[in-house]
């Protein structure tokens, strides 16, 4: 009995499968690597975010984008806002003020770290925190079991205006999507005209 044709067919299937997997990986990498460039002339902010993310209209936000493929009911999101800030330019005072604002609006808010940061040549702070989130929301007419969400605020200040770059994700997905936030931050430019 000749097993040579069976072996050659087996190897051909293995090689073909490996080629298909490699081609699929290349397509996936090319699609996931695409970005959309946002330039907001009014605020002076420009940045790039993943092209697969959806842009949502949100009051008082320069941009809000979510990852529609987020695992679980709580979507991974990135939001940019500006707002007035009173008080000194000292980063520790800025951290206290931002944390107080978050603690007032988020259930079970807990800060895990605060560190100085520089973004687009402007010094500021990076605050990592967790809070309880209702992924469905009472506004939808239903309540759900709260989930732990983790987030990062990078806040930089120019004069009396603060720029808030906020990233939030479900606790389970947070570590896996944090590199995407870091790539978005590296793309940020705050134009000197502001």
C-alpha positions in Angstrom: 0.0 0.0 0.0 1.4 3.4 -1.1 1.1 6.1 1.6 3.1 8.7 -0.3 0.1 10.4 -2.0 -1.7 10.6 1.4 1.3 12.2 3.0 1.8 14.7 0.2 -1.9 15.7 0.3 -1.6 16.0 4.1 1.4 18.4 3.7 -0.4 20.3 1.0 -3.4 20.9 3.3 -1.1 21.9 6.2 0.8 24.4 3.9 -2.4 25.8 2.4 -3.9 26.2 5.9 -0.8 28.0 7.2 -0.9 30.3 4.2 -4.6 31.1 4.8 -3.9 31.9 8.4 -1.0 34.1 7.6 -3.1 36.0 4.9 -5.9 36.4 7.4 -3.5 37.7 10.0 -2.1 40.2 7.5 -5.5 41.5 6.6 -6.5 41.8 10.2 -3.4 43.7 11.1 -3.9 46.1 8.1 -7.5 46.8 9.1 -6.8 47.2 12.8 -3.9 49.5 12.1 -5.9 52.0 10.1 -6.7 55.3 11.9 -8.9 58.3 11.4 -7.3 61.7 11.9 -9.4 64.3 13.8 -8.6 68.0 13.7 -10.7 70.3 15.8 -9.9 73.9 14.9 -12.0 75.4 17.7 -10.1 73.6 20.5 -6.8 73.3 18.7 -6.7 69.5 19.3 -5.8 66.9 16.7 -5.4 63.2 17.2 -5.8 59.8 15.5 -8.1 57.0 16.7 -8.7 53.5 15.3 -10.8 53.5 12.1 -12.9 50.6 13.4 -14.2 52.7 16.4 -17.5 54.5 16.1 -17.8 58.2 16.7 -20.8 59.2 18.9 -22.3 62.6 19.3 -22.0 63.7 22.8 -22.8 67.2 24.3 -19.7 69.1 25.5 -17.3 66.7 23.9 -14.8 67.5 21.1 -15.0 63.8 20.2 -16.3 60.5 21.8 -15.4 57.3 20.1 -16.2 53.7 21.2 -14.9 50.3 20.3 -18.0 48.4 19.0 -16.2 45.1 19.5 -15.7 45.7 23.2 -16.2 42.5 25.2 -19.1 42.7 27.7 -21.9 45.3 28.0 -19.6 48.2 28.9 -18.0 49.8 25.7 -14.4 50.8 25.6 -14.4 54.6 25.0 -12.2 57.6 24.4 -13.4 61.1 25.0 -11.8 64.6 24.6 -13.3 67.6 26.4 -12.2 71.1 27.3 -13.4 73.1 30.2 -12.5 76.0 32.5 -10.4 75.4 35.6 -9.9 77.8 38.4 -7.0 77.6 40.9 -3.2 77.3 40.6 -1.3 75.7 37.8 0.3 73.2 40.3 -0.3 69.6 39.0 -1.1 68.3 42.6 -3.9 70.9 42.9 -5.1 69.9 39.4 -5.2 66.3 40.5 -7.3 67.1 43.6 -9.7 69.2 41.6 -10.2 66.6 38.8 -10.5 63.7 41.3 -13.1 65.7 43.3 -15.2 66.3 40.1 -15.0 62.6 39.3 -15.9 61.5 42.8 -19.0 63.7 42.6 -20.2 62.2 39.4 -19.1 58.5 39.5 -20.3 55.8 41.9 -17.6 54.3 44.1 -14.9 56.3 42.5 -11.4 55.2 43.6 -8.1 56.7 42.4 -5.3 54.1 41.9 -2.5 56.4 40.7 -1.6 60.0 40.0 1.5 60.9 38.1 2.8 63.9 36.2 2.7 63.7 32.4 3.6 65.8 29.4 1.3 65.8 26.4 2.1 67.8 23.2 4.6 69.9 25.2 2.1 70.8 27.9 2.6 69.5 31.5 -0.3 67.9 33.3 -1.4 64.9 35.2 -2.5 61.3 34.6 -5.1 59.9 37.0 -5.9 56.2 36.8 -9.1 55.2 38.7 -12.0 52.7 38.9 -15.7 53.2 39.5 -19.0 51.3 39.4 -20.9 51.6 36.2 -24.4 50.6 35.1 -23.7 49.4 31.6 -27.4 49.4 30.5 -28.3 52.6 32.3 -31.4 53.8 34.1 -32.1 56.1 31.1 -32.8 53.0 29.1 -35.6 52.2 31.5 -33.8 49.2 33.0 -31.3 48.6 35.7 -28.5 46.1 35.5 -25.8 44.7 37.8 -23.1 47.3 38.2 -19.8 46.5 36.6 -16.3 47.8 37.6 -15.0 50.2 35.0 -11.4 51.3 34.9 -10.4 54.6 33.4 -7.6 57.1 32.8 -7.8 60.9 32.7 -4.9 62.7 31.2 -5.5 66.4 32.0 -3.3 69.2 30.7 -3.8 72.9 31.2 -3.2 76.0 29.2 -4.1 79.2 31.1 -7.6 78.7 32.5 -8.6 76.0 30.0 -8.1 72.3 30.8 -8.0 69.5 28.2 -9.4 66.2 29.4 -8.4 63.0 27.5 -10.5 60.2 29.1 -10.2 56.5 28.3 -12.6 54.0 30.0 -13.1 50.2 29.7 -14.6 47.3 31.5 -12.3 46.0 34.2 -11.9 42.7 32.4 -10.8 44.3 29.0 -8.8 47.3 30.5 -5.3 45.8 30.3 -5.8 44.5 26.8 -7.0 47.9 25.3 -4.7 50.2 27.3 -2.1 50.1 24.5 -4.7 51.5 22.1 -5.2 54.5 24.5 -1.4 55.0 24.6 -1.2 55.1 20.8 -4.1 57.6 20.7 -2.3 59.8 23.2 1.0 59.7 21.3 -0.9 61.1 18.3 -2.3 64.1 20.2 -1.3 67.6 19.2 -2.5 70.7 21.0 -1.9 73.5 18.6 -0.1 76.5 20.0 -2.8 79.0 18.8 -5.0 78.1 21.8 
